[in-house]
Amino acid sequence: MTTKKEAEEKVAETATEMEEKAQKEFEELKKEAAAAMEEAAKKLKNARSKIEGEELEALVKDMEETLQSLLPEKVPDTAEVQETVKAVIHDAEETIKTLAEKEAEVMQEKVETVESFVADHPIASITIAAGAGFLVGLIAAKLR
């Protein structure tokens, strides 16, 4: 069974992983954009003949299309990331709640079992409690 602390740690790890993934994708996007701009700059630099207005416009348009094709696919929307994090947190809260309810049911069953044993066997219960108290007292006395 997962404890509340473990679930919270899992949520924190998931959020950290998502942030790291977004950061890596952003860094990759920056590298690709830089490469595209560098390529365009090289094309402009290497052009030996006089560039006509239409050729320059086509080159700029090509570079813009390359950059635009990179952006929508690679950069996750902030709202989308927030929604994903909220969903993960909500799932973790539900898991914690479910685990807590199951633990409460198990503890209630154990309490009922002990209560029924004490009700059915009062003398044996008192004897067991006295024996346990005597053993704890002996152990405590020896530890002094």
C-alpha positions in Angstrom: 0.0 0.0 0.0 1.1 3.5 -0.8 1.3 6.1 2.0 0.2 9.7 1.8 3.9 10.8 1.9 4.8 8.4 -0.9 2.0 9.7 -3.0 3.0 13.3 -2.4 6.6 12.4 -3.3 5.3 10.7 -6.5 3.3 13.8 -7.4 6.4 16.0 -6.8 8.6 13.7 -8.9 6.0 13.7 -11.7 5.8 17.6 -11.6 9.6 17.8 -11.6 9.8 15.3 -14.5 7.3 17.3 -16.5 9.2 20.5 -15.9 12.5 18.9 -16.9 10.9 17.5 -20.0 9.5 20.9 -21.0 12.8 22.5 -20.3 14.6 19.9 -22.5 12.1 20.4 -25.3 12.5 24.1 -25.0 16.3 23.8 -25.2 16.0 21.5 -28.2 13.6 24.0 -29.9 16.1 26.8 -29.3 18.9 24.7 -30.9 16.7 23.9 -33.9 15.7 27.5 -34.3 19.4 28.6 -34.1 20.3 26.0 -36.7 17.6 27.2 -39.0 18.7 30.9 -38.6 22.3 29.9 -39.1 21.4 28.1 -42.3 19.5 31.1 -43.6 22.4 33.4 -42.7 24.8 31.0 -44.6 22.5 31.1 -47.6 22.5 34.9 -47.6 26.3 35.0 -47.1 27.1 32.5 -49.8 24.9 34.2 -52.3 27.5 35.5 -54.8 25.2 37.0 -57.2 22.9 39.9 -56.5 19.8 38.7 -54.8 16.7 39.9 -56.4 13.8 41.1 -54.1 11.7 38.0 -54.9 14.6 35.6 -54.0 15.2 37.4 -50.7 11.5 37.3 -49.9 11.3 33.6 -50.7 14.3 32.9 -48.5 12.9 34.9 -45.6 9.5 33.2 -46.1 11.2 29.8 -46.1 12.9 30.7 -42.8 9.7 31.9 -41.2 7.9 28.7 -42.3 10.7 26.6 -40.8 10.5 28.5 -37.5 6.6 28.3 -37.4 6.7 24.6 -38.1 8.9 24.1 -35.0 7.0 26.2 -32.6 3.5 24.7 -32.4 4.7 21.1 -32.3 7.5 21.4 -29.7 6.5 24.0 -27.1 3.8 22.8 -24.8 1.2 25.4 -23.8 1.5 26.6 -20.2 -2.2 26.1 -19.6 -1.9 22.5 -20.9 1.0 21.8 -18.5 -0.9 23.3 -15.6 -3.9 21.2 -16.4 -1.8 18.0 -16.6 -0.2 18.8 -13.2 -3.6 19.5 -11.7 -4.9 16.2 -13.1 -1.9 14.3 -11.6 -2.4 16.0 -8.2 -6.1 15.2 -8.3 -5.4 11.6 -9.1 -2.8 11.5 -6.2 -5.3 13.0 -3.8 -8.0 10.4 -4.9 -5.4 7.6 -4.4 -4.5 8.9 -0.9 -8.2 9.2 0.0 -8.9 5.7 -1.2 -5.9 4.3 0.7 -6.9 6.2 3.9 -10.5 4.8 3.6 -9.2 1.2 3.1 -6.8 1.6 6.1 -9.7 2.9 8.2 -11.8 -0.1 7.3 -9.0 -2.5 8.1 -8.4 -0.8 11.5 -12.2 -0.8 12.2 -12.3 -4.6 11.5 -9.4 -5.1 13.9 -11.0 -3.0 16.6 -14.3 -4.9 16.2 -12.4 -8.2 16.4 -10.7 -7.2 19.7 -13.9 -5.8 21.1 -15.8 -9.0 20.3 -13.0 -11.1 21.9 -13.0 -8.9 25.0 -16.8 -9.1 25.2 -16.8 -12.9 24.7 -13.9 -13.6 27.0 -13.6 -10.9 29.7 -11.5 -12.9 32.2 -9.0 -14.1 29.5 -8.8 -10.5 28.3 -8.0 -9.2 31.8 -5.4 -11.9 32.3 -3.7 -11.2 28.9 -3.6 -7.4 29.7 -2.2 -8.1 33.2 0.5 -10.5 31.7 1.5 -7.9 29.1 1.7 -5.2 31.7 3.8 -7.4 33.9 6.3 -8.2 31.0 6.5 -4.5 30.1 7.2 -3.7 33.8 10.0 -6.4 33.9 11.6 -5.1 30.8 11.5 -1.5 32.0 13.0 -2.4 35.3 15.9 -4.2 33.7 16.6 -1.3 31.4 17.1 1.1 34.3 
